[in-house]
Amino acid sequence: MIAPVGAEARGWGWTYAGRRAPVATGLDLRIEPGERVLLLGASGSGKSTLLHALAGVLGDDEGDQHGALFVGGGPPAAARGSVGLVLQDPDSQIVLSRVGDDVAFGCENLAVPREEIWRRVEQSLRDVGLTVPLDRATSALSGGQKQRLAIAGALAMHAGLLLLDEPTANLDPAGVLEVRDAVARAVGATGATLVVVEHRVAVWRDLVERVVVIDGGAVVADGAPDAVLDREGDRLARLGVWVPGRKPAPPTRARDPRSSGIELLTTEGLVVGRDRMPVASVDVPALRPGRMLGLSGANGSGKSTLALTLGGLLAPVAGEAIAGPLLADGAGPLPHRWRSRQLLTRIGSVFQHPEHQFLTGSVRAELEVGPRALRMQSGEIARRVEPLLERLRLSALAGANPFTLSGGEKRRLSVATALATAPRVLVLDEPTFGQDLRTWTELVALLAELLDEGRAVVSATHDAEFLDALADDRLVLA
């Protein structure tokens, strides 16, 4: 068993540089050693920031701390070896090319003796149920396996406090269950304290023993899962919490049959891949104005690669993606041969990982990149940018560095950057990850309006509710 580590916040708050308001202020919270806690709250309420602070990875140059935070009775920086932080993106946490070496990495940095390291590596892999050879390439693992690998690395350090920041956000349903079950095995075997941040509550409800909800920097609900979710369900839903059993209201759609004969983008014998290596051979329904095509399938099935290809950012391995006359508008029939400025008004893409497309030092400047590339006048740029800031709840963050935003805020910003140039086709990769119930509903309503205006949307997603709300056509990749 690992010695569990508790944590405590006393009047704690954090203000990022460039934000108009703190993400948390005056937070009082005590987590006892060995507790299993689900931390809930609206997008941007400070959940991820709190986890990063507990892990001791918030830099002094990123913002200002108020109040006090303790891990194991001392400052978080002094407890780094006993705290394990697992993030949303499995790939961002892999350091080395082989499974065993990657799990051992943290122990090596803690100067654990060599013989003890490999005993811990094997034990932690057993604890998370990742039964693969130690020399298996980390690049060959699925998304769910990569998250279990990250958890194993934290356990190998004998982390007494395990912090999970939306660890299933980008996983298919099978991967979600893999990670949830791995966490259950791990905390059961080690006795470590668990704090998990996740918008989708149902996955973790039966594993945790305590639910804490924060809003505006304060704890607004705290108790056993059934008591909090059943007693406070209506209020929590208004705050944006995904309360199990409560589905969001579907958006109103005004489908226009007059556009049904127009083909914006078609494919012929399309094979997609990277570095000329095939990933999937697909027969894609024609993209038409006012319709959304939903792409679903397991992690690694080629959804993101197909999205990048349809967006003109990857050349097909074989076959073609062909723009119709209305979309091409004189630019030629093959989107992957278009210049970047030609793509801006024709196809806007949102990557799976928002950070991969941020270019500037502020949210407002990020939204201005596309319009400036189109040489718009400052007045027109403002008319494009201001409504997007307001609509996607980013106005208070206009001066903030995009990399300091929460995961949900980063996603909304990446969607807004694509909308700023008003393209005819939007290609979105996991557009709803990290969203609370309110921001999810608002984003879906905005996309419904764009469809009603005659835009076409392609979305790769694991979000079944999103597909049910907007998808006119579906393509499942095997």
N, C-alpha and C positions, 0 to 999 in steps of 0.2 A: 504493500500500500504506500501511496505517496502522502506526505504530510499536507493536508488541505490548507489553503491560505485564504484568509478573509480580506475584505476591503471595506473602506469607509470614506464617505464624502461628508465634509462639514462646511456648509455654506459655500460649496464649491461652484465655480463658474469659469467659463473660458470665452474669450473674445478673440476671434481671428482678425488679423490685420485686414483692413478694407471693408469689414462688415459694419453696418449701421448699428447692429444690436448684437449682444452676446448670444452664443448658441445655448449656453446654460448659465444660470445665475442663482446662487443661493441654494444649491442642491444639497439636501441632507438625506443620506442613504447609508445603511449598514448592511453588509452581506457577510453572514457568518461562515466560518470555515466548513466546507462540505455541502453547502446549500446548492441547489440547482435552480437558477433564476432565469426567467424569460423577461427581457427588457423591451418594452413596447413604447411607441410614441409616434407622432407625426414625422414625416420626412423633414429633416433639418432641425429636429428637436434636441439634438445633442447626443443621441445614443452612441453613434460611432465615435464621436469625439471623446466621450467618457471612456469607452473601451481603449482607445489609443492612449488616453491619459493614464489609465490603470496599468497599461503595458509599459509606460515610461518612454513612449516614442514621440510625444509632442515636443517639438523644438521650441526653445525660447524665442526664436526669431519669427515663429509662425503667429504668435499672438500673446495675450496676457492672461495669466491665471489669477483667479480670485478665490479666497477661502483656502481650504486645505484638503488634501487627498492622501489617504494612507493605504498601503498594501502590506499585509502582515505586520501592521503596527508601525511601519516606517515609510519613508518616501518611496514612490514607485520606482525611481531610478535605481534604488538600492536593492530592489526585488526582481530585477529583470530576468535573472536566471530561473526564478520560480514562477514566472508568468508566461503563458503561451498564448499568442494572438494568431487566430486564423481568419483570413480575409475572404472577401467575396470571390475574387478571381483566382482559380486554382493555379493558373500558369505563372502568376506574379510571385508565387511563393516558392517555386522550385529553383534551387540554387545549383545543384549538381546533376550530372547526366545519368547516374545510376541510383536506383531506389535506396539501397543500403547506405551509400555515401551521403545521400540527401538527408536521410533520417539522422545520420551521425553528425551532421554539420554543427548543429547547436551544441551537442555534447563536446565536440572538439574545441569550440570557442570557450567553453566553460572549463577546459583542461581536465575533463574526466579521464581517468586512466584508460588506456586502449582496450584492455580486456573487459572492463566494465561497460565501455561504450557499446561493444558489439552484443553484450548480453542485453543491454537496454534496447538496442535497435530491434533485435529479434522479439523481445517481449512486447514492445510498443506496437509492432506490426501485427502481432497476434491479438493484442487488445482491440485494435480497430478492424480486425478481420481482413487485412490486406495480405493474402497468402500468395505472394509472387516471389520469384527468386531475387536475391539481393542485388544481382547484377542486371536485373531487368531495366531497360531504358525508361527513364521517366517520361520521355516524349511519347512512349507507346501506351501510356495509361489513359483511361477514360477520364472524363471530368470528375465523376464520383470517386474514382480511385485516386486522383490527384488530391482531392480534398482530404481523403483518408490518410494519404501520405503526409499532408501538412499537419494533421492532428497527431499522427504518429511522431513526427519530429518534435512537437511540443511536449508530448508525453515522455519521450526519451530524455528530455532535459530534466525530468521529474518536476514538471510544472505543477504546482499545487493549486494554481488558479488558471482555468482554461477559459479564454475569451473568444467567442465565435461571432464574427461580424457578418451576418447574412451569408452563411457558408453554403446555402443551397440556391442562391439567387440566379445563377446561370446554368443550373443543371436540369436535365430531363427528369421526368417523374421517377424513373428507376434510380437515377443518381441521387435524388433527394432522399429516397428511402435508405440507400446505401450509407449516406453520410449520417442521417438520423440514427440508424441502428449502430453505426460505428461509435458515435458519441455515447449512446446508451451503454455499449459494452465497455468503453474506455472509462467512463466515470464510475461504472459499477465495479470495475476491476481495480481502479486506483484510488477511489474516494476523493478525487480532486473536486474543488469548487468549480461550478459551471455557471457562466453568464453568457447567454446567447441573445443576440439581437436578430430579429427576423420579423418581417411584416406579415408573412403568412403564418398565422398562429396555430392552425390545426395540426401542423406537422409536429410541433414541439409540446403541445398541450399535455399529453400523457407522460412526457419524460420529466418535466420540471415540477417542482413542488411549490413554486412561488412565482407570481406574476407582478411585475412592477411597471407602472405606466407613468411616463414623465411628459410634461407639457409646460412650455414656457420656463423651463429650468426647475420646475418643482415636481415632486411626486404627487400625482393626483389619484392614484389607486395602487393598492399594495395588499396582497394576500394570496390565498390558495387559488389555483387557476379557476376552478368551478365558481367559487364565490365571486371573484373579480369579474369574470367574463359573463356570468349569468346575471349578477346583481347590477353591474355597471354597463351592460351591453349597449344600451341606447346611447348613453353619454360617450362611451368609448368610440362608437361608430361615428358620432359627430366630430370627434377629435381626429378621426382618420384611421383608427385601428381596424384591422380586418378581423372582425369578430366572427368566429365560426358559425355557420348557418345563416349568415346574412349576406345576400348577394347584392352587388351594386345594381342600380336601375339601368336598364339598357338605354343607349342614346336613341334619339329620334332620327331616322334616316329618311330622306326624300330621294329615292332612287329614280333616275331619269332614263326611261327606256329609249329616248332619242339617241343616246350615246352608245347604244349596244353594238352598233355596226362598225364603230371606229376602233382600229387597233393601233395602240401607241407603241407597243413593243411585242414582238413575236420571236420565237426561237425555231431553229431548224437543226436537228441532230446534235443538240447541245451536250457537250461533255465539259464539266468544270473541274478545275484542279489548281494546284499551286506549283510553281517551278516546273510546269509542263507535266506534272505527275497527276493522272486522273484521280478525282475523288468521287465523282458521281456523274452518271449519265441520266439526264432528266428531260421529260416532256412537259414543258411549262405552258400552262394556259395563257392565252393572249392577255396582255394588260390593256384594259379599256378605261376610258374616263369614268370616274364615279364609282369604281369598283376596287375592292381590296383583295389581294391574293395573300393568303396566309401560308407560310412555310413552317412545317413542324417535322419532328423526327428526333431520334436520339442524338446525344452529343457525339460529334464526329461523323455524322451522316452527310455533311456537306452543306448545311443550311447557310452558314456564314459565307462560304466560298461561292455559293450560288448567288447570294445577295450582292456580293462584291462584283460578280460578273454581270448581273443584270444592271448594276449601277454604273457600268462602264469603267470600273477600276481594276478589273482583271480581264485579260484576254482569255477567250475560251481555249481549252485544250483541243477541242474539235467542234465542228459545227459553228453556228453563229447565233448571236442575239441581234435582232434586226429592228431598228427604229422605223416606225411608220412615218409618213410625210408630216403629220401634224406635230409629232415629237421632234423629228429630225430638223424640220424648219430650215432646210438648206445646209445643215451641218454634215450631211452624209449619212448612210444607213447603219454604220457600225459604231455604237457608243464607245467602245474601248479605244477607238481612234480619235475621238473628239479631244480637243484641247480643254484644259481645266475651266477656262472661261465659258466655253460652250456647254459644258456640263452644268454649270451653276444654275442656269435658268431652265434646264431640261430635266435633269435627274439629280436629286439631292439625296445623299447617303448619310446614314447614321450608323456608326460602327458599334460593334458589340461592347467594346471598352471605350467609354467616352474620352478618357485621357489621351487616346491615340489620335484625336483630331483637334486638340486644343493648341492654339498657336500664340496666344497673347497673355498679358498679365492681368486682365480684368474681364469680368463677365460682359460688360457693355462693349468693350473693344472686340471681344470674341464674336459678338453678334454683328459687328460692323465689318468683319473681314470680307464676307461675300459681297455685300453691297459696294464696298470700296473697290473690290476687284472688278466690279461692273462699271466703275467710274460714275456712280450715282452722286448727285449733289447732296450736301450735308442735310438740307431740309428733307429730302426724300429718304435719306438714311434714317433720320430720326423718326419719320412716319412709319418706317418698317420696324425699327428696333423697339420703340417705346411700348407699343401694344403687346409685343411678344414678352417683354419683361413683365408687364402687368398680368397677362393671361396665364403665364406659367409660373407665377409667384416668385419671380426673380428680381423684382424692383429693388428690394432692400439689399440685394447682393450685387448691385450693378458695379460697384467698385472693388469687389472682392476678387482675389486670384482664383481662377477656375479650379485649380488643384486643391484648394482648401474647402471646396463644397462637399456636402454629404454625397453619398452615392446617388440618391434620388435626385438631388439638385443638379449634379453633373449630367445625369441622363436628360433631364428637362432642358438643360442648356444645350446639349448636343442636338436635340430635336429642334430647338429654336434656331440654331445656326443654319440648319438645313432649310427651315421655313423662311428665313430672312431674304432669300433670293427668289421666292415664289416659284419653285420648279413645277413642271407638269406631273412628274413622277417622284414619289418619295419611296426610298428603300430604307427600311428601318430594321435594325438587328436588336432584338430584345428591348423594345422601346419602353416597356412598363416596369423593368426591374427597379427595385428600390423605392417604388411608389407606395405611399399610404393610400387608404381608400379614397380620400378627397382628391389628392393629386392624380390618382389613377382615373377617377371619374372625369375630372377636368380635361385630362389629356385625351381620353377616349372621345369626349364631346368635341374637342377641337379637331381631331382627325375626322370625325363624322362630318363636321362642317366643311372640311377641305374636300372630302369625297363628294358632298352635295354640290360643291362648286365646280366639280368636274375633274379634280385631280385623281390620279391613280396611286394606289399605295401597295407596296410589297412589304410584308413583315415576316421576319424569321423570329419565332417565339415559342416558348414552352408554356405561355400563359393561356390556358384553355378558355378562361372567362373573356380575355381580350379577343380571341378568335370568335367566340360565340357572339360577342357584341358587334364586330365589324366585318368579319371575313365574308366576302361573297363567293370566293373560290378558294379551294384548299389544295395543297400539294404536300403529301407526306413523303419524306425522304427515308429510305431504309438504310 
